[in-house]
Every structure is written in C-alpha cells, then in structure tokens.
Amino acid sequence: MALQSAAADGPVPSAPSGGLYHYLMTFCGAAGAILFGAMAVLVCVDVFMRNFGLGNITWGVEMTEYMLMVATFLAAPWLLYYNGHIRVDIFVRALAAPAAKVMELITDAFGFVVCALLAWQSVVVAQDTAEQGGMVFKVLVFPEWWLNVPMAFSCILLAAEFARRFQRTLRAAEGN
C-alpha cells in the first residue's frame, strides 16, 4: 500500500523550518546514542575497577539510571521521525487504502493528544517541584525538577511529530 511504502521511506522534513527540525531530530538521536554509549563505557569501567580491586565509581549506578532515562526520552522523537518505532499494523494492512489512512489519522491524533497531555503534566510537575524546592538526595544531589525536563522536552517534540505526521497524511489523502 502507498501508505506503508511512504512510511518506510523515512522522514519527510515538511515542517515550516524543515532543515532546523531535521537537525533537531538528528541531535536527539545522536545525543541518545552518545548517552547509551557512555552508559556502556561507565558500566564497563566500573566492573573493571571492581574486579581488579581498584574500588568503584560510587556515583556510577545512579548516573547510569539517569542516563538511561534521558537517552530514552531523547531517542523517542528521533525514532518516531524516522519511523523506527514499533508499529503493529496487521489490522491496518488488511484495510483498504482509504480506511488505512483514516486509521493513520486517528492514531496520529491520539498520539498527539497523549503526548501533549504528558508534556503539559511534566511541565506542571517540574514547576511545582521547583517552587517547593524539591531536591533529590542520593549520591548525587540536585533539584528534583531536573528529572522532568527530559520528559517535557521529549513529549513536546513527540506531539509536534505526531501533528506533522497527521498533517502529512491528511495532505496525502486530499491529493488522492
């Protein structure tokens, strides 16, 4: 079907600032990959140090937890942009092209609403914890609202990408 072949072709930078948007998504993917790589190096160094009696990196496990969260939130918009996300489309493939486009529009609209709500909620929670002066006290000590920034950033970009996909599918449907 034309819908699946268009989705498999990769990104279509059609946002008003197409070039900038593409670079932002590329940055998200690259930053996520760098964080995943740094996490692997950190774990390997920590294991090496422990096995050879050189001590350990006291903040290593905690830093790995935060790196995993940030890398995942950074990579999510990039994956959606490049259609690299998991997509269960067995039902959609059985539909006629017009019905498949309607389903695509419904899922993009639903994704937009969910991501917009999550973005709004994460910003509200970040503001609330910042106003209260909440702190994370583990090996590392930092303001609690910092933990909400990656989620807010990611959900804003995910909502934008779902809106872009909705618009692209709608234009393709009108063109037929």
Summary of the structure (lengths in Angstrom):
residues: 176
radius of gyration: 20.1
end to end distance: 13.4
largest distance: 68.0
contacts: 480
relative contact order: 0.14
helix: 77%
strand: 3%
